[in-house]
Amino acid sequence: MNVSVICGSHPRNCELIRALEGIPFVNIQSVVLFEREEITPPPPEHLADDLKRLWITHFSKRASVEQQFFTADKTIASKFNTRIVRTQTELNSQGIANFINKNKPEACFITGIPILRDPLYSNLPAYTINLHLGLIPEYKGAITMFWPFYMLEPKMAGCSYHIIGRKVDTGQLIHQFCPKLELGDTMHLVAARATTGALGDIEKIICWTHSQLENGVLPRPDKTLETRGKLFTRADFTPEKLRVIYDLYDDKIVDLCLRGEIESREPSLVSVV
């Protein structure tokens, strides 16, 4: 199967390229790499000292965990026909649309990028599939591995494969994955295991997509996803919310859940098998 990839530059995003590369019958024709912010961004200058401490703690813990789980980085893109973009406007340009369309990919896989707009959106294959690091529809939008912990429902931390739609995270759901929680799990450990597990299912997604294409089946939009759940934005996240995770619960929300001290919803997952 001939595919294109559009992904962010963080290691967890670039692991999508590695996962697809490992499938013998997948041919990655082109890659668009979106240069993201630093993996450990500095705290905003206006923050009080205690919030700066929490900011540094949060992103340092994320970087440490992801270094253990994800070995790919943006240099993996250099193995393929790659374009690097640095802004959302550049990503959604006609030039990038032409770059991807040049080889007429059968499918496109995306993760870790800004919202897709025209002219790029209209020029992508019908089977353009997003690996969303969050459960849809409960956790749509941005920073969606953080919110299940902030809401004290760690069982709802997982990943979703879905067809892209014009509205964020509203296309046809294909497959979801949640990791088994274990005592001692931290927020970032769960997020990394969820991503790794979802990437481990990528061949199932490829086989499903190939079958759909072979049988001439078009994606089936689910309009209910536009109104179900919550769409989180980057503006919803503020450094003050880190106090819940680290100061109030010492990043032991999973332990409290497994011991029955807090209750978490059980996910109802969509699966291709």
Residue pairs with C-beta under 8 A, 6 or more apart in sequence:
1 25
1 26
1 27
1 106
1 107
1 206
1 209
1 210
1 213
2 27
2 29
2 103
2 104
2 105
2 106
2 107
3 20
3 26
3 27
3 28
3 29
3 105
3 106
3 107
3 108
3 109
4 28
4 29
4 30
4 31
4 32
4 100
4 103
4 105
4 107
4 108
4 109
4 125
5 16
5 17
5 20
5 28
5 30
5 31
5 32
5 80
5 108
5 109
5 110
6 31
6 32
6 34
6 91
6 100
6 108
6 109
6 110
6 113
7 13
7 14
7 16
7 17
7 31
7 32
7 33
7 34
7 109
7 110
7 111
7 112
7 113
8 14
8 33
8 34
8 36
8 111
8 112
8 113
9 33
9 34
9 35
9 36
9 74
9 112
10 36
10 39
10 66
10 112
11 39
11 66
11 67
11 70
11 71
11 72
11 73
12 66
12 69
12 70
12 112
12 133
12 192
12 195
13 36
13 111
13 112
13 113
14 33
14 70
14 72
14 73
14 74
14 76
14 77
15 70
15 71
15 72
15 195
15 196
15 199
16 109
16 111
16 131
16 199
16 202
17 28
17 31
17 72
17 76
17 77
17 80
18 71
18 72
18 76
19 199
19 200
19 202
20 26
20 28
20 109
20 202
20 206
21 28
21 76
21 79
23 202
23 203
23 206
25 206
26 206
28 80
29 80
29 81
29 103
29 105
30 80
30 81
30 82
30 83
30 99
30 100
30 102
30 103
30 105
31 77
31 80
31 81
31 82
31 83
32 82
32 83
32 84
32 85
32 91
32 96
32 99
32 100
33 74
33 77
33 82
33 83
33 84
33 85
34 85
34 86
34 91
34 112
34 113
34 114
35 74
35 84
35 85
35 86
36 112
39 59
39 62
39 63
39 66
40 56
40 59
40 60
40 62
40 63
41 59
43 51
43 52
43 55
43 56
43 239
44 55
44 239
47 55
47 239
51 239
51 240
51 242
54 239
54 242
54 243
54 246
54 247
55 239
55 242
57 242
57 246
58 242
58 245
58 246
61 186
61 187
61 188
61 251
62 188
62 191
64 188
65 186
65 188
65 189
65 191
65 192
66 188
66 192
68 192
69 192
69 193
69 195
69 196
70 192
70 195
70 196
77 84
83 96
83 99
85 91
85 96
88 114
88 115
88 117
90 96
91 113
91 114
91 116
91 120
92 116
92 117
92 118
92 119
92 120
92 121
93 119
93 120
94 119
94 120
96 120
97 119
97 120
97 122
97 123
97 124
98 123
100 108
100 120
100 123
100 124
101 123
105 125
106 125
106 127
106 209
106 213
107 125
107 127
107 128
107 129
107 209
107 213
108 124
108 125
108 127
108 128
108 129
109 128
109 129
109 130
109 131
110 116
110 128
110 129
110 130
110 131
110 164
111 130
111 131
111 132
111 133
112 133
115 168
116 124
116 164
121 164
121 166
124 164
126 163
126 218
126 219
127 163
127 209
127 212
127 213
127 219
128 163
128 164
129 161
129 162
129 163
129 164
129 174
129 205
129 209
130 161
130 162
130 163
130 164
130 169
130 171
131 159
131 160
131 161
131 198
131 199
132 140
132 144
132 159
132 160
132 161
132 162
132 169
133 144
133 145
133 159
133 191
133 194
133 195
134 140
134 141
134 144
134 145
134 147
134 158
134 159
134 160
134 169
135 144
135 148
135 156
135 157
135 158
135 159
135 160
135 176
135 178
135 267
135 269
136 160
136 162
136 169
136 173
136 176
136 225
136 229
137 169
137 224
137 225
137 228
137 229
138 156
138 229
138 230
138 265
138 267
139 147
139 148
139 156
139 229
139 230
139 232
140 168
140 169
140 170
140 225
140 229
140 230
140 231
140 232
141 168
141 169
141 230
141 231
141 232
141 233
141 236
142 232
142 233
142 234
142 236
142 237
143 232
143 234
143 236
143 237
144 232
145 157
145 187
145 190
145 191
145 194
146 187
146 237
146 241
146 245
147 232
148 154
148 155
148 156
148 157
149 157
149 187
149 190
149 245
149 253
150 241
150 244
150 245
152 253
152 256
152 257
152 262
152 264
153 257
153 263
153 264
153 265
154 181
154 185
154 187
154 190
154 253
154 254
154 257
154 264
155 178
155 181
155 257
155 264
155 265
155 266
155 267
156 178
156 264
156 265
156 267
157 178
157 179
157 187
157 190
157 191
157 194
158 176
158 177
158 178
158 179
158 194
158 198
158 267
158 269
159 176
159 177
159 178
159 194
159 195
159 197
159 198
160 169
160 173
160 175
160 176
160 270
161 173
161 174
161 175
161 176
161 198
161 201
161 205
162 169
162 171
162 172
162 173
162 174
163 171
163 172
163 174
163 219
163 221
164 171
165 171
165 221
165 225
167 226
168 231
169 225
169 231
170 221
170 222
170 223
170 225
170 226
171 219
171 221
171 222
171 225
172 219
172 220
172 221
172 222
173 222
173 225
173 270
174 205
174 208
174 270
174 272
175 201
175 204
175 205
175 208
175 270
175 271
175 272
176 198
176 267
176 269
176 270
176 271
177 194
177 197
177 198
177 201
177 269
178 194
178 197
178 267
178 269
179 190
179 193
179 194
179 197
181 190
181 254
181 257
181 258
182 254
182 258
183 254
183 255
183 258
184 254
184 255
185 254
185 255
186 251
186 252
186 254
187 245
187 251
187 253
190 254
201 272
204 272
204 273
205 272
207 272
208 272
212 219
245 251
245 253
249 256
253 262
256 262
257 263
257 264
